[in-house]
Amino acid sequence: MHQSQSDLSGVDLNLLVALDALLEELSVSAAARRLHLTESAMSRTLGRIRRTVDDPVLVRAGHSMVPTPRALAMRAEVHDLVLRAQAVFAPAQPSDPATLTRTFTILSSDLLITAIGVDLLDRLGTEAPGVRLRFLPEPDMRSDPLRDGTADLEIGEIDSTAPEIITEAVGEERAIAVVRAGHPLTTGPVTLARLAAARHVTASRRGRLSGPMDEMLAAHGLRREVAAAVPTHAAALVLVANSDLVSIAPIRLGRAQLDVLGLVPLDLDLRLPPLLLSQAWHPRHDADGQHRWLRGRVRDCLRQALAGGSAAVGPDVVTRPVAG
């Protein structure tokens, strides 16, 4: 894949598109369907790719195929090259969404997926039935899928360290403490001291056992006991629903989860820092009309979700100032 310009005259650059499909699908038949080829034609193309790069690329492992180390090393570069080539020939204006056939990969927390997923999929089903979404967990600090081209968009609290990443703020959310129905904290006045005395569970993909709530409690001379840290909000809220644990959740974006699990927001304004919700993408997608169209739909869904609830946590619950 690193031949000089003079050597490229003997290379069919369509092999890049085929290689990208193969490395994403990890299946000859799936890649063939994606490129509207027969499986035998895709097999022949894989053979040409193998000869060109002098590597097996994909090898059989039981009933599936797995990429070789060389294929893994080149996957991000191949995907980036295909995206750049598509951008060169993409129209300045978005194409008709109704005729769009594309898979977008979005990085998001599970709570955000459940908050906007149905609305977003409904919109896409109506406007662009040929578009598929692949949701992936938010990345850890050691990877940057937006930069390496394995993801198209990230939504949530953005902490990418790549300086070139474009970030668009969409809105703010705030969090509230939640417990199961019948929890001891649902009876009698709720104070910070009672809240701190309870056992807590945090949602952190990096396993953090502390956060803004601990800083807020420390300012009042209090300290809470964190029993566990779990990687997703869904796991934290399920634990809360089945125990006397306490957790925090976004007021509006978490409403559907709280209702399904029967969780109760505590009428205590924690005055935690607001959660800044944004969407982020790599500059390679900035002028892509199809990507701009997707960003517009995601933006609309996020704003709709944030507008779906008032500052109150429910019709009968209004948060009260913190009490010691």
C-alpha positions as CSV (number, residue, x, y, z in Angstrom):
1,M,0.0,0.0,0.0
2,H,3.0,2.3,0.0
3,Q,4.1,2.1,-3.6
4,S,5.6,5.1,-5.3
5,Q,3.5,7.2,-7.7
6,S,5.2,5.6,-10.7
7,D,4.3,2.1,-9.4
8,L,0.6,3.0,-9.0
9,S,0.0,2.7,-12.8
10,G,-0.2,-1.1,-12.4
11,V,-2.5,-1.0,-9.4
12,D,-6.3,-1.1,-9.6
13,L,-7.3,1.5,-7.0
14,N,-10.7,0.0,-6.8
15,L,-9.0,-2.6,-4.7
16,L,-8.9,0.0,-1.9
17,V,-12.7,0.1,-1.8
18,A,-12.9,-3.7,-1.7
19,L,-10.2,-4.0,0.9
20,D,-12.0,-1.4,3.1
21,A,-15.3,-3.4,2.8
22,L,-13.5,-6.7,3.6
23,L,-11.8,-5.3,6.7
24,E,-15.0,-3.8,8.0
25,E,-17.3,-6.7,7.3
26,L,-14.7,-9.5,8.0
27,S,-16.7,-11.6,5.6
28,V,-16.3,-12.2,1.8
29,S,-20.1,-12.7,1.4
30,A,-21.0,-9.6,3.5
31,A,-18.4,-7.5,1.6
32,A,-19.8,-8.8,-1.7
33,R,-23.4,-7.7,-0.7
34,R,-22.2,-4.3,0.4
35,L,-20.4,-3.7,-3.0
36,H,-23.2,-5.4,-5.0
37,L,-20.8,-8.1,-6.3
38,T,-21.2,-11.9,-6.5
39,E,-19.4,-13.8,-3.8
40,S,-17.1,-15.5,-6.4
41,A,-16.2,-12.0,-7.8
42,M,-15.3,-10.9,-4.2
43,S,-13.2,-14.0,-3.6
44,R,-11.3,-13.2,-6.8
45,T,-10.8,-9.6,-5.6
46,L,-9.5,-10.8,-2.3
47,G,-7.0,-13.0,-4.1
48,R,-5.8,-9.9,-6.1
49,I,-5.5,-8.0,-2.9
50,R,-3.5,-10.7,-1.3
51,R,-1.1,-10.8,-4.2
52,T,-0.8,-7.0,-4.3
53,V,0.0,-6.6,-0.6
54,D,1.8,-10.0,-0.3
55,D,-0.3,-10.9,2.8
56,P,-3.3,-13.2,3.4
57,V,-5.2,-10.2,4.8
58,L,-8.1,-12.4,6.0
59,V,-7.7,-16.0,7.3
60,R,-10.3,-18.6,8.3
61,A,-10.8,-19.1,12.1
62,G,-13.5,-21.7,12.6
63,H,-16.7,-20.4,10.9
64,S,-15.5,-16.8,10.7
65,M,-12.5,-14.9,9.2
66,V,-10.0,-12.8,11.1
67,P,-7.6,-10.1,9.9
68,T,-3.9,-10.7,9.9
69,P,-1.6,-8.3,11.9
70,R,-0.7,-6.6,8.6
71,A,-4.4,-6.1,7.8
72,L,-5.1,-4.6,11.3
73,A,-2.2,-2.2,10.9
74,M,-3.5,-0.9,7.5
75,R,-7.2,-0.9,8.3
76,A,-7.4,2.7,9.6
77,E,-5.2,4.0,6.7
78,V,-7.3,2.2,4.1
79,H,-10.6,3.5,5.5
80,D,-9.2,7.0,5.6
81,L,-8.0,6.8,2.0
82,V,-11.4,5.6,0.8
83,L,-13.2,8.4,2.8
84,R,-10.8,11.0,1.3
85,A,-11.4,9.7,-2.2
86,Q,-15.2,9.8,-1.6
87,A,-14.9,13.4,-0.3
88,V,-13.0,14.5,-3.5
89,F,-15.9,13.4,-5.7
90,A,-18.8,14.1,-3.3
91,P,-21.2,16.8,-4.4
92,A,-21.0,20.2,-2.6
93,Q,-24.6,19.8,-1.5
94,P,-26.0,16.7,0.3
95,S,-27.3,14.1,-2.0
96,D,-31.0,13.0,-1.7
97,P,-31.2,11.1,1.6
98,A,-33.8,8.8,0.1
99,T,-31.2,7.4,-2.2
100,L,-28.3,7.3,0.3
101,T,-26.8,4.0,1.1
102,R,-24.2,4.3,3.9
103,T,-23.3,3.0,7.3
104,F,-22.3,5.6,9.9
105,T,-20.4,4.7,13.1
106,I,-21.3,6.8,16.1
107,L,-19.5,6.7,19.5
108,S,-22.0,7.2,22.4
109,S,-22.8,6.2,25.9
110,D,-25.6,3.7,26.4
111,L,-27.8,6.4,28.1
112,L,-27.6,8.7,25.1
113,I,-28.4,5.9,22.7
114,T,-31.6,5.1,24.6
115,A,-32.4,8.8,24.9
116,I,-32.3,9.6,21.2
117,G,-32.0,6.3,19.4
118,V,-35.7,5.7,18.7
119,D,-36.2,9.3,17.4
120,L,-33.0,9.2,15.3
121,L,-33.9,5.8,13.7
122,D,-37.4,6.9,13.0
123,R,-36.2,10.0,11.2
124,L,-33.6,7.9,9.2
125,G,-36.2,5.3,8.4
126,T,-38.5,7.9,6.9
127,E,-35.9,10.1,5.2
128,A,-33.0,7.7,4.4
129,P,-34.0,4.0,4.7
130,G,-30.7,3.0,3.2
131,V,-28.7,4.4,6.1
132,R,-27.5,2.1,8.8
133,L,-26.1,3.2,12.2
134,R,-23.4,1.3,14.1
135,F,-23.2,2.6,17.8
136,L,-20.0,1.9,19.6
137,P,-19.0,2.6,23.2
138,E,-17.1,5.8,24.0
139,P,-13.4,5.3,23.5
140,D,-10.8,5.1,26.2
141,M,-7.9,7.6,26.4
142,R,-5.6,5.2,24.5
143,S,-7.6,5.4,21.3
144,D,-9.1,8.1,19.1
145,P,-11.5,6.5,16.6
146,L,-12.4,9.9,15.1
147,R,-8.8,10.5,14.1
148,D,-8.0,7.0,12.8
149,G,-11.3,6.8,10.8
150,T,-13.0,3.9,12.6
151,A,-15.8,6.2,13.7
152,D,-17.7,9.0,12.0
153,L,-19.2,10.9,14.9
154,E,-19.0,11.1,18.7
155,I,-21.8,12.5,20.8
156,G,-21.9,13.2,24.5
157,E,-19.2,14.8,26.7
158,I,-16.3,15.0,24.3
159,D,-12.8,14.5,25.7
160,S,-10.8,13.7,22.5
161,T,-7.2,14.8,22.8
162,A,-6.7,15.2,19.1
163,P,-6.3,19.0,18.5
164,E,-7.9,19.0,15.0
165,I,-11.2,17.4,16.1
166,I,-14.2,19.7,15.4
167,T,-16.6,20.0,18.4
168,E,-20.1,21.5,18.3
169,A,-21.9,22.2,21.6
170,V,-25.5,21.1,21.4
171,G,-26.9,21.8,24.9
172,E,-26.5,21.3,28.6
173,E,-27.9,18.7,31.0
174,R,-27.8,18.3,34.7
175,A,-27.8,15.3,37.0
176,I,-29.9,14.3,39.9
177,A,-29.5,11.5,42.5
178,V,-31.8,8.5,42.0
179,V,-32.9,5.6,44.1
180,R,-35.4,2.7,43.9
181,A,-39.0,3.2,44.9
182,G,-39.3,2.5,48.6
183,H,-35.6,3.4,49.3
184,P,-35.1,4.8,52.8
185,L,-34.2,8.2,51.3
186,T,-37.7,8.5,49.8
187,T,-39.1,9.0,53.3
188,G,-38.5,12.1,55.4
189,P,-36.4,15.1,54.5
190,V,-33.5,14.5,52.2
191,T,-30.2,16.1,53.4
192,L,-26.7,16.0,52.1
193,A,-25.7,14.1,55.2
194,R,-28.2,11.4,54.6
195,L,-27.2,11.2,50.9
196,A,-23.5,10.9,51.9
197,A,-24.3,8.1,54.4
198,A,-25.8,5.9,51.7
199,R,-23.8,3.5,49.5
200,H,-23.3,4.7,45.9
201,V,-22.5,3.2,42.5
202,T,-20.8,5.3,39.8
203,A,-20.9,4.9,36.0
204,S,-17.5,5.3,34.5
205,R,-16.0,3.6,31.5
206,R,-12.6,4.2,33.0
207,G,-13.6,2.8,36.4
208,R,-13.4,6.1,38.3
209,L,-14.7,5.8,41.9
210,S,-15.0,9.6,42.4
211,G,-16.3,12.6,40.5
212,P,-18.1,15.9,40.8
213,M,-20.4,14.7,43.6
214,D,-17.5,13.9,45.8
215,E,-16.1,17.4,45.3
216,M,-19.5,18.9,46.1
217,L,-19.8,16.8,49.3
218,A,-16.3,17.6,50.3
219,A,-17.1,21.3,50.2
220,H,-19.7,20.6,52.9
221,G,-17.3,18.5,54.9
222,L,-18.9,15.2,53.9
223,R,-17.7,12.0,52.2
224,R,-19.7,9.2,50.6
225,E,-19.0,5.5,50.3
226,V,-18.8,4.3,46.7
227,A,-19.5,0.6,46.6
228,A,-18.7,0.0,43.0
229,A,-17.9,1.6,39.6
230,V,-19.5,0.1,36.5
231,P,-18.8,0.9,32.9
232,T,-22.2,2.0,31.8
233,H,-25.2,4.0,33.0
234,A,-27.5,1.1,32.3
235,A,-25.6,-1.2,34.6
236,A,-25.5,1.4,37.4
237,L,-29.3,2.1,37.2
238,V,-30.2,-1.6,37.1
239,L,-28.1,-2.0,40.3
240,V,-29.9,0.9,41.9
241,A,-33.3,-0.5,40.9
242,N,-32.5,-3.8,42.8
243,S,-30.7,-2.5,45.9
244,D,-30.3,0.4,48.3
245,L,-27.6,1.9,46.2
246,V,-27.7,5.5,45.0
247,S,-26.5,6.8,41.7
248,I,-26.8,10.0,39.6
249,A,-28.5,10.3,36.2
250,P,-29.2,13.0,33.7
251,I,-32.6,14.5,34.4
252,R,-34.0,14.7,30.9
253,L,-31.9,12.3,28.9
254,G,-32.3,9.6,31.6
255,R,-36.0,10.0,32.0
256,A,-36.9,6.9,29.9
257,Q,-34.5,4.7,31.8
258,L,-35.8,6.0,35.1
259,D,-39.4,5.4,34.2
260,V,-38.7,1.8,32.9
261,L,-36.8,0.9,36.0
262,G,-39.2,2.7,38.4
263,L,-36.5,4.8,39.8
264,V,-37.2,7.9,42.0
265,P,-35.3,11.2,41.7
266,L,-34.5,12.7,45.0
267,D,-35.9,16.2,45.6
268,L,-32.4,17.6,46.3
269,D,-30.6,20.1,44.0
270,L,-27.0,18.9,44.0
271,R,-25.7,21.9,42.2
272,L,-23.4,19.7,40.2
273,P,-21.5,21.2,37.2
274,P,-23.7,21.0,34.1
275,L,-23.0,18.3,31.5
276,L,-22.0,19.9,28.2
277,L,-23.4,17.7,25.4
278,S,-21.6,18.0,22.0
279,Q,-21.0,16.2,18.8
280,A,-17.5,15.9,17.4
281,W,-16.0,14.8,14.1
282,H,-12.7,14.8,12.2
283,P,-12.1,17.6,9.6
284,R,-12.1,15.0,6.8
285,H,-15.9,14.8,7.2
286,D,-16.5,18.5,7.6
287,A,-17.4,19.2,3.9
288,D,-19.0,15.8,3.3
289,G,-22.7,16.6,2.5
290,Q,-23.9,13.2,3.7
291,H,-22.1,13.6,7.0
292,R,-23.4,17.1,7.4
293,W,-26.9,15.7,6.9
294,L,-26.3,13.1,9.6
295,R,-25.0,15.8,12.0
296,G,-28.1,17.8,11.5
297,R,-30.4,14.9,12.3
298,V,-28.3,14.0,15.4
299,R,-28.4,17.7,16.5
300,D,-32.1,17.8,16.1
301,C,-32.6,14.6,18.2
302,L,-30.4,15.8,21.0
303,R,-32.1,19.1,21.2
304,Q,-35.5,17.5,21.1
305,A,-34.5,15.2,24.0
306,L,-33.2,18.1,26.0
307,A,-36.4,20.0,25.4
308,G,-38.5,17.0,26.3
309,G,-38.4,17.8,30.0
310,S,-38.3,20.9,32.2
311,A,-35.7,21.8,34.8
312,A,-37.9,19.9,37.2
313,V,-37.2,16.1,37.5
314,G,-40.9,15.2,37.2
315,P,-44.4,16.6,37.4
316,D,-44.6,16.3,41.2
317,V,-40.9,16.7,42.1
318,V,-39.1,20.0,42.2
319,T,-35.5,20.0,43.5
320,R,-34.7,21.8,46.7
321,P,-31.5,23.6,47.6
322,V,-28.8,21.4,49.3
323,A,-29.1,21.0,53.0
324,G,-26.5,20.0,55.4
